[in-house]
């Protein structure tokens, strides 16, 4: 480890160990300097800002440890979008960064200040110059987009139950349907998480945290929602062998169940050879196969061939997933009966395939 890396590791460790104390001092300074902010967030302004700034210090520590200003800047820009979604004032976020900068300048050892203070300054500059994030999949100007952002903000910070309540409260109030919760809030939120992960702005652990929270929340929503009368049809849904991504196909399975289907969800990474017997046992009318990556198309083709070769009564085969985005006509060539671009399309296509 060279001298620069040692200094950054030292600074990151101090930030990590002192996160709560630095955050408390910055929150106190913020509210002392800006009494109007305390009034806006009362009666729990101190607790709210301490919690917020603790997260910022933890993110700053992680960024300093790897020497990446962009990592911290991106998280601050993300926070700005959360503020927009909650109709909070952006200048409050800027003021909190100024307070944190002042506290760290005062309390960090001189040889641990450089990266930390520079990263905060970079974030403040980005706050002032980056007007919008055109590449985001979530629109804070729309109700569903705001709700998705609020959900993600809580989930990423590990506040799992509050994240779930953000959505469940809307369901309970009757302002959000189960279908919209999954199709217009949770799946777009999950897509945004995938985008951020691919950009390196989220860790694998953070992506997994949100994904497990989403899976848990979808189960709660499906359990609470009203189900339509049984339509006499059975759908079996899964991700093909090699594909461990299953949030989308699981949402489809839940929504089919709510529409009156007997919905059999098998999960992710299902071996092709197991499907014919399963489809026969459940007397499936439709099988929905999800394929996330192009490298899984070989397994999908094999799966369809096995279903057709080994099933006396072949169910309709509906495929979809990210692997088809750049080749939407591929489903015909690999032997499927239909293709859906997204979850809503899958519901419509499943109905069409069995004449519902």
Buried (B, 14 or more C-beta within 10 A) or exposed (E): EEEEEEBBBBBBBBBBEBBBBBBBBBBBBBBEEBEEBBEEBEEEBBEEBBBBBBBBBBBBBBBBBEBBBBBBBBBBBBBBBBBBBEEBEBEBBBBBBBBBBBBBEEBBEEEBBBBBBEBBBBBBEBBEEEEEBEEBBBBBEEBBBBBBBBBBBBBBBEBBEBBBBBBBEBBEEEEBBBBBBBBBBBBBBBBBBBBBBEEEBBEEEBBEBBBEBBBBBBEEBBEEBEEEEEBEBBBBBBBBBBBEBBBBBBBBBBBBBBBBBBBBBBEBBBEBEBBBEBBBEBEBBBBBBBBBEBEBBBBBBBBBEBBEEBBEEBBBBBBBBBBBEEEEEBBEEBBBBBBBEBBBBBBEBBBEBBEB
